[in-house]
Amino acid sequence: MSQLLALSVSVAVLGGIWAFLALGPFAGYVLVWAGFITIACFFAAGGDNKGLVRTLVGIIYGAIVGWITLLIIAKVPVPSLGTVWPAIVVGVLVFFLVIVASIDVLSVVPANVYGFAMVVAYTLSAGKMDDLTAVSNANPLFLVILSAICGVIIGYLMGQAANMLKAK
């Protein structure tokens, strides 16, 4: 079996399993789309053990930076600046998504950015600003991090399954 066919089969089967789990038994604890973004990032980062660590650490780091960004915007309002204030906060904090790239585990800048984007996008689109400090699965940071952990594990399993299928 070719590498492409093996990977296609493993992604199809395990992607379907991930969708079933995320939309069924794990619904409310993980975000199906966040897991798939993590899977894609894992493969873009090399699809190996280093890529796994860099993807997971980068997404978690970016998610934390995004969460801090939203907390600052929510808890330190500057109404006189209007939308300029959130833009300043975002501009300052996203600087830290890239400047850390000299640290090996944070060297996959897209992972850092994806983590940031996942927390911010989910929080804003789902109206979850009030849940940023929740000590529950309603917290967007919790949902993104748990989704990323699941996603990187599924991505790793996809790669391993593809290698086993290719060998046959």
Rosetta silent file (secondary structure, phi, psi, omega in degrees, C-alpha in Angstrom):
SEQUENCE: MSQLLALSVSVAVLGGIWAFLALGPFAGYVLVWAGFITIACFFAAGGDNKGLVRTLVGIIYGAIVGWITLLIIAKVPVPSLGTVWPAIVVGVLVFFLVIVASIDVLSVVPANVYGFAMVVAYTLSAGKMDDLTAVSNANPLFLVILSAICGVIIGYLMGQAANMLKAK
SCORE:     score description
SCORE:     0.000 S_00000001
   1 L     0.000  136.961  179.039    0.000    0.000    0.000 S_00000001
   2 L   -69.586  157.517  179.217    1.356    3.445   -0.844 S_00000001
   3 H   -59.849  -41.225 -179.289    2.139    5.897    1.958 S_00000001
   4 H   -64.435  -44.318  178.910   -0.567    8.261    0.700 S_00000001
   5 H   -65.863  -42.708  179.343   -3.233    5.554    0.599 S_00000001
   6 H   -61.090  -44.069  179.365   -2.199    4.243    4.028 S_00000001
   7 H   -67.288  -40.064  178.604   -2.359    7.736    5.513 S_00000001
   8 H   -60.008  -44.413 -179.964   -5.699    8.416    3.813 S_00000001
   9 H   -65.942  -46.047 -177.697   -7.208    5.244    5.273 S_00000001
  10 H   -66.416  -37.906  177.828   -5.848    5.868    8.775 S_00000001
  11 H   -67.254  -40.466  179.968   -6.999    9.510    8.750 S_00000001
  12 H   -63.684  -48.932 -176.686  -10.447    8.492    7.504 S_00000001
  13 H   -68.347  -52.387 -177.319  -10.953    5.756   10.101 S_00000001
  14 H   -72.620  -29.532  173.832   -9.436    7.551   13.091 S_00000001
  15 H   -64.901  -39.446  176.224  -10.897   10.885   12.012 S_00000001
  16 H   -65.167  -40.811  177.777  -14.329    9.272   12.020 S_00000001
  17 H   -64.114  -43.468  178.621  -13.684    7.798   15.451 S_00000001
  18 H   -60.202  -45.494 -179.895  -12.518   11.209   16.726 S_00000001
  19 H   -61.293  -43.451  178.536  -15.646   12.882   15.332 S_00000001
  20 H   -59.673  -47.698 -178.045  -17.869   10.240   16.962 S_00000001
  21 H   -64.969  -45.740 -175.927  -16.141   10.650   20.336 S_00000001
  22 H   -69.304  -33.068 -178.793  -16.019   14.449   20.237 S_00000001
  23 H   -93.585  -12.157 -178.919  -19.624   14.822   19.124 S_00000001
  24 L  -111.160 -102.762 -172.925  -20.938   11.932   21.241 S_00000001
  25 L   -61.315  -30.240 -178.687  -19.524   10.695   24.535 S_00000001
  26 L   -98.084    4.773 -179.302  -16.989   13.544   24.943 S_00000001
  27 E   -55.100  135.228 -177.910  -19.347   16.333   23.775 S_00000001
  28 L    91.623  -12.546  179.039  -19.033   19.331   26.065 S_00000001
  29 L  -114.371  -21.074  177.447  -15.490   18.330   27.050 S_00000001
  30 E  -139.731  160.424  178.389  -13.727   18.625   23.686 S_00000001
  31 L  -113.408  117.941 -174.618  -14.214   20.561   20.460 S_00000001
  32 H   -55.688  -44.110 -177.389  -14.152   18.375   17.350 S_00000001
  33 H   -67.030  -35.160  179.066  -12.741   21.146   15.149 S_00000001
  34 H   -67.143  -36.586  175.759   -9.979   22.007   17.650 S_00000001
  35 H   -64.063  -42.513  179.291   -8.873   18.380   17.620 S_00000001
  36 H   -67.325  -36.426  175.167   -8.717   18.383   13.812 S_00000001
  37 H   -61.848  -41.863  179.140   -6.702   21.620   13.789 S_00000001
  38 H   -64.630  -41.868  177.546   -4.278   19.976   16.208 S_00000001
  39 H   -58.799  -47.545 -179.997   -4.067   16.866   14.035 S_00000001
  40 H   -61.581  -42.243  179.715   -3.252   18.995   10.984 S_00000001
  41 H   -64.326  -40.322  177.757   -0.646   20.947   12.926 S_00000001
  42 H   -57.109  -47.782  179.959    0.948   17.711   14.157 S_00000001
  43 H   -68.279  -37.481  177.748    1.414   16.480   10.590 S_00000001
  44 H   -66.498  -27.457  179.810    2.640   19.902    9.422 S_00000001
  45 L   -85.369    7.398  175.634    5.178   19.854   12.271 S_00000001
  46 L   118.761  -18.785  177.633    6.654   16.614   10.943 S_00000001
  47 L    65.676   21.311 -179.625    4.258   13.966   12.234 S_00000001
  48 L  -120.605 -171.773 -177.841    6.938   12.535   14.531 S_00000001
  49 H   -61.933  -40.700  177.412    7.695   12.594   18.253 S_00000001
  50 H   -64.313  -41.770  178.203    9.271   16.063   18.053 S_00000001
  51 H   -62.858  -35.910  178.110    6.280   17.323   16.092 S_00000001
  52 H   -62.595  -50.598 -178.513    3.964   15.887   18.727 S_00000001
  53 H   -64.716  -46.769 -178.664    5.707   17.720   21.571 S_00000001
  54 H   -63.495  -38.784  178.835    6.108   20.970   19.631 S_00000001
  55 H   -65.910  -50.376 -176.095    2.472   20.915   18.512 S_00000001
  56 H   -65.400  -47.309 -179.844    1.057   20.196   21.943 S_00000001
  57 H   -64.296  -42.271 -179.712    3.295   22.630   23.838 S_00000001
  58 H   -63.566  -44.593 -179.705    2.796   25.329   21.184 S_00000001
  59 H   -66.689  -41.878  178.397   -0.981   25.028   21.126 S_00000001
  60 H   -63.724  -44.341  178.556   -1.187   25.026   24.918 S_00000001
  61 H   -59.971  -49.072  179.559    1.137   28.039   25.101 S_00000001
  62 H   -61.492  -39.028  178.429   -0.850   29.912   22.450 S_00000001
  63 H   -63.165  -40.506  178.928   -4.129   29.031   24.166 S_00000001
  64 H   -66.147  -42.400  177.835   -2.826   30.433   27.448 S_00000001
  65 H   -62.821  -41.935  177.542   -1.664   33.636   25.738 S_00000001
  66 H   -62.960  -41.490  178.793   -5.084   33.954   24.059 S_00000001
  67 H   -63.028  -44.516  177.667   -6.828   33.362   27.383 S_00000001
  68 H   -62.928  -40.746  178.055   -4.678   36.016   29.094 S_00000001
  69 H   -57.373  -49.336 -179.819   -5.431   38.397   26.223 S_00000001
  70 H   -64.839  -38.261  177.759   -9.172   37.949   26.685 S_00000001
  71 H   -62.171  -43.456  178.587   -8.895   38.310   30.458 S_00000001
  72 H   -62.108  -47.009 -179.472   -7.050   41.615   30.087 S_00000001
  73 H   -60.527  -41.101 -177.432   -9.607   42.900   27.592 S_00000001
  74 H   -75.829  -38.834 -171.456  -12.498   41.817   29.843 S_00000001
  75 H   -95.403  -14.031  179.307  -11.078   42.836   33.215 S_00000001
  76 L  -125.831   67.428 -178.149   -9.243   46.040   32.242 S_00000001
  77 L   -70.745  141.737  174.860  -11.749   47.901   30.080 S_00000001
  78 L  -129.439   77.413 -173.869  -10.697   51.212   28.570 S_00000001
  79 H   -57.011  -30.509 -177.934  -13.979   52.447   27.056 S_00000001
  80 H   -64.965  -21.184  178.978  -12.458   55.743   25.923 S_00000001
  81 H   -93.427   -7.950  179.840  -10.293   53.838   23.416 S_00000001
  82 L    57.963 -133.666 -178.407  -13.147   51.782   21.960 S_00000001
  83 L   -77.718   -4.903  176.453  -11.877   48.967   19.759 S_00000001
  84 H   -68.153  -37.322 -178.977   -8.363   50.406   19.837 S_00000001
  85 H   -59.957  -53.226  177.821   -7.853   48.978   23.342 S_00000001
  86 H   -59.661  -35.175  178.895   -8.461   45.313   22.398 S_00000001
  87 H   -64.141  -39.888  177.872   -6.303   45.835   19.300 S_00000001
  88 H   -64.858  -46.229 -179.658   -3.429   47.104   21.450 S_00000001
  89 H   -60.211  -47.502  178.677   -3.789   44.190   23.867 S_00000001
  90 H   -60.679  -47.638 -178.657   -3.855   41.672   21.013 S_00000001
  91 H   -57.915  -44.116 -179.650   -0.901   43.337   19.284 S_00000001
  92 H   -67.027  -46.416 -174.059    1.245   43.287   22.401 S_00000001
  93 H   -75.357  -32.033  178.131    0.412   39.737   23.419 S_00000001
  94 H   -69.717  -20.004  172.320    0.689   38.087   19.993 S_00000001
  95 H   -51.843  -39.791 -176.847    4.270   39.377   19.907 S_00000001
  96 H   -73.884  -11.979  175.181    4.937   36.672   22.486 S_00000001
  97 H   -71.957  -29.931 -174.745    3.612   33.962   20.173 S_00000001
  98 H  -101.939  -39.213 -174.480    6.545   34.472   17.835 S_00000001
  99 H   -60.324  -23.855 -178.239    9.410   35.796   19.967 S_00000001
 100 H   -82.345    1.232 -173.891    9.577   32.476   21.840 S_00000001
 101 H   -63.776  -13.859  176.887   10.357   30.519   18.645 S_00000001
 102 H   -76.855  -11.553  174.801   14.018   30.217   19.621 S_00000001
 103 L   -86.873  123.574 -171.415   12.891   27.800   22.358 S_00000001
 104 H   -50.042  -48.997 -175.694   12.766   24.357   20.741 S_00000001
 105 H   -71.898  -11.078  177.354    9.366   23.245   22.093 S_00000001
 106 H  -113.186   18.093 -174.118    7.828   26.573   21.010 S_00000001
 107 L   -80.428  -10.513  176.394    9.543   26.697   17.608 S_00000001
 108 L   -92.565   86.144 -175.937    6.422   25.732   15.617 S_00000001
 109 H   -55.530  -39.604  177.288    4.955   29.219   15.450 S_00000001
 110 H   -56.743  -36.976  177.956    1.766   28.046   13.688 S_00000001
 111 H   -61.894  -43.595  178.979    0.985   25.844   16.711 S_00000001
 112 H   -59.695  -45.374 -178.562    1.362   28.866   18.999 S_00000001
 113 H   -68.552  -40.968  179.119   -0.924   30.913   16.755 S_00000001
 114 H   -60.464  -43.043  178.719   -3.479   28.097   16.374 S_00000001
 115 H   -60.340  -45.473  177.227   -3.772   27.771   20.150 S_00000001
 116 H   -58.637  -50.705 -176.322   -4.305   31.514   20.505 S_00000001
 117 H   -63.835  -38.308 -178.956   -6.838   31.563   17.674 S_00000001
 118 H   -63.669  -45.160 -179.783   -8.765   28.558   18.972 S_00000001
 119 H   -66.428  -46.810 -177.457   -9.312   30.076   22.426 S_00000001
 120 H   -66.401  -46.916 -178.104  -10.150   33.539   21.132 S_00000001
 121 H   -62.629  -47.138 -179.444  -12.395   32.349   18.294 S_00000001
 122 H   -63.553  -46.011 -178.050  -14.319   29.894   20.433 S_00000001
 123 H   -58.949  -47.501 -176.906  -14.708   32.334   23.319 S_00000001
 124 H   -73.269  -43.334 -176.199  -15.981   35.153   21.129 S_00000001
 125 H   -72.773  -30.233 -179.410  -18.134   33.135   18.747 S_00000001
 126 L   -94.902    2.282 -179.818  -19.761   31.069   21.495 S_00000001
 127 L    63.176   44.917 -173.966  -20.234   34.046   23.832 S_00000001
 128 L  -104.440   19.386 -179.017  -18.053   32.481   26.522 S_00000001
 129 H   -57.272  -36.381 -179.827  -16.356   35.598   27.953 S_00000001
 130 H   -71.455  -14.352 -178.274  -18.078   34.995   31.293 S_00000001
 131 H   -96.764    3.403 -177.181  -16.661   31.457   31.377 S_00000001
 132 L   -59.388  -29.650 -179.543  -12.987   32.434   31.120 S_00000001
 133 L  -108.873   10.747  179.034  -12.486   31.886   34.844 S_00000001
 134 L   -65.879  139.667  176.253  -14.918   28.998   35.265 S_00000001
 135 L   -98.830   65.465 -178.121  -13.496   25.994   37.049 S_00000001
 136 L  -163.854 -179.684  178.504  -15.316   23.592   34.777 S_00000001
 137 L   -72.477   -0.723  173.890  -15.504   22.312   31.233 S_00000001
 138 L   -77.140  -17.337 -178.315  -17.288   25.563   30.300 S_00000001
 139 L   -71.351  122.205 -179.206  -13.910   27.318   30.388 S_00000001
 140 H   -57.479  -34.776  179.117  -12.647   27.832   26.810 S_00000001
 141 H   -63.568  -45.380  177.374   -9.031   27.280   27.905 S_00000001
 142 H   -58.216  -49.434 -177.914   -9.926   23.875   29.363 S_00000001
 143 H   -60.302  -43.864 -178.457  -11.840   22.871   26.222 S_00000001
 144 H   -68.391  -43.966 -178.650   -9.044   23.870   23.840 S_00000001
 145 H   -65.222  -44.743  178.549   -6.275   22.235   25.866 S_00000001
 146 H   -64.381  -38.542  177.109   -8.184   18.967   26.302 S_00000001
 147 H   -63.838  -39.940  179.365   -9.104   19.015   22.598 S_00000001
 148 H   -66.719  -41.217  177.978   -5.447   19.576   21.673 S_00000001
 149 H   -60.886  -47.741  178.141   -4.297   16.690   23.874 S_00000001
 150 H   -63.134  -43.274 -178.369   -6.842   14.397   22.251 S_00000001
 151 H   -62.056  -42.817 -178.533   -6.054   15.733   18.784 S_00000001
 152 H   -70.163  -33.195  175.930   -2.319   15.195   19.036 S_00000001
 153 H   -66.632  -45.734  178.371   -2.861   11.650   20.341 S_00000001
 154 H   -61.844  -43.019  178.016   -5.255   10.888   17.470 S_00000001
 155 H   -59.783  -44.207  177.961   -2.782   12.424   14.997 S_00000001
 156 H   -60.447  -45.729  179.077    0.032   10.292   16.375 S_00000001
 157 H   -63.030  -36.188  176.453   -2.157    7.182   16.118 S_00000001
 158 H   -60.404  -45.707  178.708   -3.038    8.125   12.539 S_00000001
 159 H   -62.900  -43.455  179.555    0.667    8.262   11.663 S_00000001
 160 H   -65.207  -42.626  179.321    1.382    4.962   13.390 S_00000001
 161 H   -63.857  -40.179  178.468   -1.565    3.257   11.711 S_00000001
 162 H   -61.994  -41.619  178.320   -0.462    4.586    8.324 S_00000001
 163 H   -63.696  -39.139  178.391    3.021    3.159    8.873 S_00000001
 164 H   -67.851  -41.320  179.417    1.568   -0.247    9.774 S_00000001
 165 H   -66.257  -37.772 -179.735   -0.729   -0.223    6.725 S_00000001
 166 H   -64.811  -37.967 -177.854    2.117    0.803    4.435 S_00000001
 167 H   -66.006  -23.246 -177.232    4.253   -2.067    5.668 S_00000001
 168 L   -77.846    0.000    0.000    1.603   -4.622    4.622 S_00000001
